[in-house]
Amino acid sequence: MSEPIIVVQRVTKKVADSTGSLTILHDIDFALAARESVAIVGASGSGKSTLLSIVAGLDTPSSGSVVLAGVDLFTLDEDARAELRSRQVGFVFQSFQLLGNLTALENVMLPLELLGRPDARAAATEMLRRVGLGERLRHYPKVLSGGEQQRVALARAFVVRPAVLLADEPTGSLDFATGATVMELMFELNREAGTTLVLVTHDPAIAARCDRQLRIEAGRIVESTRRDLQPA
């Protein structure tokens, strides 16, 4: 059996507040296999997005470890973690996070250019066509609809063929119908690419499409279920 692509071990996150110390995450443990999908669910303020940021190496835990693609993230400095993310991780955010001064094509080309890919333009063009935006290559984000902007974000995330995709409430800024279309596309791209998906969502219907669900309450995993609804 192959090694898990993500291993989170005893991750705790504490921050200082006016009362002293606030624990956001308590001893979080889970592992994901390649191609597996997991939804992290729970109420606002439960620690979901903090956990996702730590898995990405964007935030650091107070204790515990995260191993991503065989590398212990927090034995690396910030530059080395950024370099690992550029090769292994794609991101999709609720707020799209597109660069407003770049066209759709330039936004998707950017991660490839940072990797020194000579085929950046051709690969980005093909990926935008794949998400249905072949006629919008030269448009800037301000003239794209919310659904179109999120499809650009999906193209940018998948164009590097990441081992792991991290998605934080990707339909949170979209209406129901547009969100459903974007999610269908995201799951389709994820299957095609064989990517491991970690998805933060409030939507039970979206969560139910993942192989596993981890429910967080007050910073603790209180339930872990698989798609057959049997306890993990």
Buried (B, 14 or more C-beta within 10 A) or exposed (E): EEEBBBBBBEBBBBEEEEEEEEBBBBBBEBEBEBBBBBBBBBEEEBBBBBBBBBBBBBBEBBEBBBBBBEBEBBEBEEEEBEBBBBBBBBBBBBEBBBEEEBBBBBBBBBBBEBEEBEEBBEBBBBBBEBBBBEEBBEBBBEEBEBBBBBBBBBBBBBBBBBBBBBBBBBBBBBEEEBBBBBBEBBBEBBEEBEBBBBBBBBBEEBBEBBBBBBBBEBBBBEEBBBEEEEEE
